[in-house]
Amino acid sequence: MTQSPSILLKAYGTFVRPILEYASVVWRPYNKCDINKIEAVPRYFTKRLGGLGHMSYCLRLSVFELDSYIFGVLRQTYFCVIK
């Protein structure tokens, strides 16, 4: 098992993120509690990655150059509307 942040980030982007964002344009969660439950997955992942658990979630996202879940959903909705 690897502890390399770059490999784990690639695995997260390949296997986990698509599951979280699948069909989000159609079933887009609008309740804050639903969004928080889904956002808990990347929050948990980034907290254990590279020993940065002491940082805030927003800072961890910027360190790893990731977008929050809700930003990804809004981006997908935007592209869907434009098409």
N, C-alpha and C positions, 0 to 999 in steps of 0.2 A: 504494500500500500504506500502510495506516495504522499509526501507532505508539501510538495512543491506548489506554491500558490498559483503559478501560471498554468500548470496542468489542471489543477482543481477548478480554476476559473473557466478553462476551455470545456471541461466536463460539465460544469454547471450551465454554461451557455448552450451546450449541445443537447443535454438530456433533461435538465430541470426547467429552465426558462421557457422552452416551447410548450411544456405541459401546463405551466401556469398561465401562459398567454393564449392558449388554444381557444379559438372562437370567442375571444373576449369582446369582439365587436358586437356579437349577437347577444351574449348573456351578461354583458358589462355590469359588474357589481356597482351599485350606487350607495348601498348602506355602508357607513363608516366601519361597522363591525365586520362586514364581509371583506372589505378592503384590508383591514388590519390583519385578518386571519391569513389572507393570501400573502400579504407583505411580510408576515412573520417568517416565511420560508427563506427569502433572501436575507432577512435580518439575522436569523439564526446562522445561516451559512457564512456570512461575512464576519460575524462575531468570532467564529472559531478559526478563521483563516488568518494566518500570519500573526497571531497573538495581538490583534488590534481590538480586543473586546472592550477596552477602556474608552475607546473613541465613540463618538456619537454615530448613529446610523448614516446620517448624511455625509459625514467625513469619511466613513469607510467606503461608501459608494464612490466618492470622488477619488479616493486613493486607488481603488481598483478599476476606476473608469467605467462604472456600471450606472445604469439608469434605474430609477425606482419603478416598481411595478405599475403604478398609476400613470407615470409618464409614458411607459411603453404602450399601455392600453390607449391612451390619448393619441399617441403617434399612429397606432394602427387604425384607430377610428378616423383620424384625419386622412390617411392614405385611402381608406375605403370610400370616404365621401368624395374625394377628388376623382377617383376612377370613375 
